[in-house]
Amino acid sequence: MPALSTNKSQLGYRGDYTLGPDVKFVYQVESSLAITSSPGLRTSQYQQSNVVNGAIGLGDTFVGFAGKDWGRVKFGTFYSPYKKSTDRLNPFSGMLGDYSAIMGNSGGDNRVEFGTRLDHSFAYESPVLAGMWSFDLLFSPGQNRTYDNVVQSSGSPDCNGGNMPGSGNLLLNCDDGGFDNAFSVDLKFQYEGFYATAAYEIHKNVNRNSDGIGANSTQYAALLAATGFTGAPGDATCNDPSGLLDCATYATIVGEFPNWASAGGGTPPYLTDIADETAFKVGAQYAFPFGLTVNGIWEQLKRNLPAVLQFQNERQRNGTWFAVSQDIGGSDTVSVGWAHAGATPGDPGGQHNYNPLAGPDTADMYTAAWKHHFDKQLYWYVDWALTLNHGNAHYDIGAGGRGLTTDCHDATNAIIIDATSAGNTTWGGCRPMGFSTGIDFKF
């Protein structure tokens, strides 16, 4: 589908005010630019958000204090150390082949759980130590008034984890990834052309109870059958002996919408699918004097679920990234990259074509780009990317900053819950491919 998009375009202002010897008050305000469409809510037919594109503050925005000898403390909304530690290892940032389609992306969809800005955060950034070392710390309090994080954090337009309550035609909750506190840290080393980093991030009590609604997995079907569920109009029968399904919520919904199960495919959400999610990675880069730059990352994502729920755990896997860039002459750069998502312990079974015999959920993304630099500020690029999903995996291309993503959703527009994926239908094993060209200008 031909399309125009605005990718990672920011306009901002930063400054400082001297308070005394080696102490400055620092500030920064960023605004996203809406060039190819009118400013408005960040919505699409398959995900909805209360965040406004083209708004002042949609970017790294903060105030704080800094000193040459002791570093910087800042308060606001900004990317975490985990995300920023390997930005320089991604020559496809904002393009279809952006490594965020897989790296830091635990669900294989448009959100990048460990590559997003965190609201209401405070952070410390160290100075460079011994000429080679530095580190960064961030803490974001959950600010959630519920024990299971099913509402928006106080002061935030969206759920922690992205999207507004009810996004994707789900219930009006934050149970599609809402979490409590977040902590992120990195350690960086730089010596001449060599750069290395290690980073860790944790999201506390991530609520994914909505993964049960409309699930097609055989294990979920067995849990559902044991409850006496019929799905008949007005029949709220649901007596769960396992304690894993939220029959009370199901009964409440059917009491108000008798046809929710029969016409919309509604089934009980999970009751206890709440767990910490963590990410750890190590990355390295070496820039040779003849213009070749080599990048590599190994990553481990975990969701700490009990054994009884591992059958639907798609959030735990290893990932790898490898990319090389070669400068040609004084104006051109050619880059190629490969990202791999390792096998997960399970799958929620929300895909329309979910197949329990399809094999492990893995994915490989291949990407290539050519950049022509007119000068230090402006370059033109041509980019290609292909994601090969295996098993029931559904990773896309373009997640993590591109204005428009190419994903595994179709054009379903169900007005009530869709039995096959709780909204726009997702297809496992898809193979999205795209080609793009554009310009990048830095003021």
N, C-alpha and C positions, 0 to 999 in steps of 0.2 A: 504494500500500500504506500504510494507516495505521500510524504508528509514533511512539514517544516516544524522545527522545534528550537527552543532556546535552551542551551545546555550550560549549566553552572555559570550563569552570567550574573556578576555582582558589581555593584557600584557602592563605594563607601567612603568614609572619612575617618582618619585616625589622628591622634595628636597626644601631646603630653604637656604637663604643667609642673615646673620645678618647685618642689616644696622645701628642699634643703640639700645639703651635701649627700649625693648618691641616693636621693629619694625623689621620685617623680610620680605624679598622678597621671595615669594613662587611661585612654578611652578609645573606643572604636565602635562605629555604627555602620552596618552593612545593609544594603537593600538589594533584593533580587530584581532583575530586570525582566519584564514581559515584553519581548520584541515581536514574536510571531503570533501572539494572541493577546486578547485584552486581559488586564489584571483581574484576578478573581480567585475564588476558592480552588484549592488544589484537588480537583475531583476528576474522575473518569467514570466510565460505565461499570468498572469492576472494583474501584476503591474510592472512598470518599474521605476528605480531610477538611477540617475547619481552618487550616493554615492558608493564608492569603498570598498567592504569587504576586510579585511586583510590590511588596509592602516593605516599608522601612523597618528594619530589625530582623528581616528574614535572611540571616547570614550570621557570621561570627560577630556578635555584638556584646560588648562588655565594658566594665570600668575596673580599675585596679591600681596597684602601686608597683613600681619597678625600681631596681637599682643595679648598676653594672656589676657590682661585686656579690650580690645576694640573689639576683633573679627577679621573677615577676609573680605577683599574686593577682588573680583576676576573678571577677564575679559576673555571670551572665549566661548567655547561650552560645555554645560553640562546639566544634568537633572535639572528640575525646582524643587523648594521647594514643589510644589503640589504633584509631583510624589514621591519625596524622603521621604516625611513626613510619609507615611504609608508603606514603603518598608519592615519594620520589621514585619508587620502584614500579610505578604505573604510568607508562608512556601513553596510555589510551584514556586518560581521565576525561570524562564527559562524552566520550565516544561510545559507539555501539559495543566495542570490545573492552570497555572498562572492566577491570578485574573484579569489581564489586558485584558483577553478575553471579560470581561464585564465592570469592574470598569475603569472609565476614557475613555471608548470606546464609543463614541457617535453614530457611524454609524453601529456597529455590524459587523465589517469586520476586515481586517488585520492591519489596522492602529489604534493606540491608541492615539487619539487626545490630551488627557490630561495625557499623560504618556510618552512623548518623550523628547529627547534632543532638546534644542533650540539654534540655531546658534547665533552668534554675540550678546552675552548677557553679562551683568554685574550684579553682585550679592553681597549682604552683608549677612554674617552669624554672628550672635551675639555670644558672649561667654555665658556660662551658668550663669544665673542670680539668685541670692539667692539660689544657689545650686539645683534649680528645673526647671527654665524656660529658654527657648531659642526661637529665631525666626529667620526667613530667608526671604529675599526679593530678587526678580529678575525682571529685565526689559530687554526686547529684542526689540530694534527698528525694525520696519518692513523693512526699507531700500528698499522700493518698489517705483518705479517711476511712477506707474499707480494709478489712484484714486480707481480702483476696484480690485487691486491686482491680475491681470491676468498674470503677468510675475514673474519670479524668483526674489527673493530679491537680491539686489546687493551683490556680494561676496559669494552667496550660490549656490551649485550645483543643488538643488531641489527647488520646491515650498515650501514656508512655509506651514506646514501641511502635508508634506511628498510627495514623488513621483515626477517624472519629468513632465514637461508639456506634455500633450497627453497620460499620463499613462492610461492603461485600454482601449486603442483604442478610446480615446476621442479626441476632438480638441486640437491643440497645445497651450493650455492655462493652467493657474493655477486656473481654475474655478471649481475644484473638492476639494475645501477646502483651497485655498490660503488665507492667512490673513496678516494683517498689524502688529501693535505693539502687544506685549504680556506682561502681568504683572502677577507675581505669588508671593504668600506670604503664610507662615505657622507660627503657634504658637504651641510650644511643651511643655509638662509638664512631668517630670519624678520624681517619688518618690518611692524608693525601687523597688518592683516588678510591680508597676503600671505606665503605660505610656498612655498619651492622647494627641491628636492633633486636630487642626482645620486648614483647608487650603482652599485657594481660588485662582482661575486663570481665566484670561479673554484673549480671542483672539479677536482683533478688526477687524470688517468688513470682516468676513469670506465669501468668494465668493463660492457659490454652484450653479451657474447658469446652470452647465452641468447636474444637476439633471433632467432637462426637456427633454434632448435628448433621444428619444426612450421610454419615460415613458408610462406605461400601465394603469395608474390610470384613473378612470372615470372622475375626475375633470379636469385633464389635457386634456383629450379627448374633453371635452366640450369647453375648451378654444381654442383648436386647430380647432375645427369645426367652431367656430365663425369667424375665420380668412379667410375662403375660401380655406384652405389648401386642396390639392388633392393628393399630393405625386406622381403625374405622372412624368415621365422622363422630365426634363427640365422645369417643371412648378414651378416657384418660388412664386406663389401666396401666400401671407401671409399679411393680413391687420388686425392687432390685435386691437380690440376696447378696450380691458382691460388694455393695457399698461404693461402686465406682461411677454410677450414673445418677444424674440429678433428676429424679422422678418428680420431686416437688415442683421444680420450675416447669417441667413438661406438663404437669397437671394444671398449673395456673394458666399456661398459654392455651391449652385445649379448652379450658373453661371459658376463655374469652373469644377464642377463634376455633370453633369446633372442627373446621376443615383443615386445620394447619397440617396435620399428619397425612390425611387422605389426599388432599389436593396439592399441598406444598412439599410433601416429603419430610416434614418435620419429625425429628426423633429427639430423645433426651440428650442434652449435653453431658459431658463428664462432670463429676462432682469434685474430684481431687487431683485434676491434671494441673497442678501448680508446683513449680520447682525452680530452683536456681539454674540459670544458664551462664556458662562461662566460655571465654575464648582466650586462647594462647597462641602466639606465633613468634617465629624467629625469621628474620629476613636479612639479606645482604645484597650489596651492590658493589661492583667494581668498574671503574671507568678507566679504560686503557688510554694511553696518550695518543693513539692513532684514531680516536673517535668512536671506538666500540664500547658500549656500556652493557653489562650483563647484570640481570636482576633475578633473584629467587626468593621465594617465601614458602615456609611450611607452617601449617595452621592446624589447630585442634579445637573443635567446637564440642561442647558437652551440655546435655540437659540431664540433671540428676534426678531421674525418675525411679520409683521402685520397680522391681522386676515385673510386677503384674501389669504395668503400663508400657513396658518397653516395646510391645508389639506395634504401637502407633508413634514411636519416637523417631521423627524425621529430622530432629534438630541436633543430632549428634553424629559427627563425622570428622574425618581429616580432609585437608585441602592443600593443594600445591599450586604454585604459580611460577612460571619461568618466562622471561622476556629478554630480548636483546634488541638494541638500537644501534644503528651505524650511521654516523655522519658522513655525508657524501659531498665533497667540495665544501664550500663555505655556506651553503644555503639550504641543503636538503638533508632530511633524516628519514631512514626507513626502519620500521619497527615490526617485529613479529612477537606473538605471545601465545601461551597455552596455559589454561587453568583446568584443574581436575578436582571434582568433588568426589570424595570416597564414599563407600557404602554406609548407609545408615542402619541402625538396629531394627527400624520398622517404618511404617507409613500409616497415617491416619485413614487413608482410603477415601479421600474426598474427590478424587478425579472421576470424571464421567466414565472413563474407560479403564478404571482401576482393575488390575489383573493380579491376583495373589501369586500367580505362577510366572510373573514377568521377569523375575530375577532381581538382584539387588539394585537399589536406587543409586545410580552414579551419573556423572555428567562430565563432558569435556567441552571446553570452549576454545576455539581457535580464532585468532584475530591478527590482522595486519594493517599497517597504516603507513602512509607517506606524507610527510610534512615539507612544505616549501616555505622557508623563512624569507620574507621580504626585507625585514630588519629585525631588531631585538624586540619589537613590540607586536608585530603582525605576522601571522603565518596562515597559510591555507593548507587544509588536510583532505586526504581521501582515505576512507576507512572501510574495512570489511570485517564481519564477524559471523561465526557459525557456532551454535551450541548443539551438541549431540547429547540428548537425554537418553538414559538407559533405564530399563525397568519402568517404574512409575514416576521417575523424577520429572520435574517441570521447571528447570532453570530457564531464565530468559536471556536476552541480550539488552544492554543499555541500563540496567539497574544501577543506582548509586550516583545519579547526577544528570543523566540525559533527560531532556524535557519530555520525550516520548519513548516509552520502552516497547520492545517487541517481545511479547510473552506468549504463554500457552493457553490463554483464554480465548473463547470464541465470542460471538456476538449475542449470546443468550441474554434476554432482558426479562427475566422472571419477575413478576410483581410481588410474589411471595417466595418464601424459602424454596429453593430448588433442591430436590432430593439428591441430585448428582454432585453438587459442590457448594451448596448454600449460596447461590448467586450465579454469576457468569461462569459457565462451565469451563473447568480446567481439564486439559488433556495431558495425561502422562506420556512420557516417551516422545514428546514433540521435538522438532528440529528447527528452531527459528534461525533465520539467516537474514542479514541485512547489509546494505551498502549505504554509506553516507559521505557527504562532502560538506565542508563548511570553513569558516574563518574564525580565528581567535585573535583578539586584540587586547593587549594589556596597556593600561594607561601609565 
